[in-house]
Amino acid sequence: MTGPVTLAVVARDASASLHERLLATLRGALPRVGVLAPGAFACDLAGTDRLLGAPPVVARRILARCERADAFVSIGIAPAPFVARVLAERTPPGELRAVSDGQSYLAPLSLDIVPLEEKVRDELALLGLRTIGDFAALPRAAVFDRFGSAVARAHALARGEYGDLVRADAPPRRILVRRVWDDAIVSREQLVFALRGAVDEVEARLATDGLAALRLDLRLVREGAAPLRIDRTILPPARESAALLRSLRWALEERDDLGHVTGCALGVVEAEPARGRQIGLFAPDGARWEEAIATARYLRAKLGEGVVLRPRVVDAEARLPERATEWVEVTR
């Protein structure tokens, strides 16, 4: 198997004791172990053949170690973590299976496997889409325009993509920030403003440990309603409060059921060491530029073409260069 290779390990018993035992076992034998869910793990094996052996050899070794630890697991090997996990869940305990084409494997399976909200699943059913293959065949842009980024990510999973996400562990210490508000918050703008303090505290804790957040878990406490959970993947991983808050704001804009929010719990589920950024000698740091472009792309997707513009100087030698400009659309 060439290209990205993910090994997923799934235990039928998801008890806390078994989960910790399996995690310790896998970390002792595999590089870059990621936690997908209680009792479910994934490891990126790309480029490890010469060191660890071929993926099936590694898988059989893991099966033997788990059996010695009285843990009977199933193993799936595929190009992407989601495909490998689905494959492992459909493999009998003590056995392993491998596929090289994740999209072809997923195509005939039920759409219930893909992480989608029930109302989205119902809408897709009304469109006659009942298998993962039906969903994956939809154009990417159409899925994003109609359903938003969360469903677009599920669409990428259905296409067998996202093969590079197994690269983080939980932070070395728990990063969880709570806030309670005396007056209920009823608008998105107020909620984003109120979340700023919690996000700033998360940034400070990440900086202390030299980490960048890869996944955030936001739980909103609401009056007269069940708590609302929002899970966000941060790509590229970041710890700057502006980037984290922007991701949360985009998620909140996709929800129309916020209700009356009285508190929140914001936690870092996955993190990785923060990568340094080279500052250019003759140009400003690119961090703000990347953030500006990300925001411009988001606005362009929401508002349409020809709306998000930036000035370009046509004649730099003009007496008043600001008057010798034209407006061009932001496309990158």
Secondary structure, 3 states (H helix, E strand, C coil): CCCCCEEEEEECCCCHHHHHHHHHHHHCCCCCEEEEECCEEEEECCCCHHHHCCHHHHHHHHHHHHHHCCCCEEEEEECCHHHHHHHHHCCCCCCEEECCCHHHHHCCCEHHHCCCCHHHHHHHHHCCCCEHHHHHCCCHHHHHHHHCHHHHHHHHHHCCCCCCCCCCECCCCCCEEEEEEEEEECCHHHHHHHHHHHHHHHHHHHHHHCEEEEEEEEEEEECCEEEEEEEEEEEEEECCHHHHHHHHHHHHHCCCCCCCEEEEEEEEEEEEECCCCCCCCCCCCCHHHHHHHHHHHHHHHHHCCCCCEEEEECCCCCCCHHHCEEEEECCC
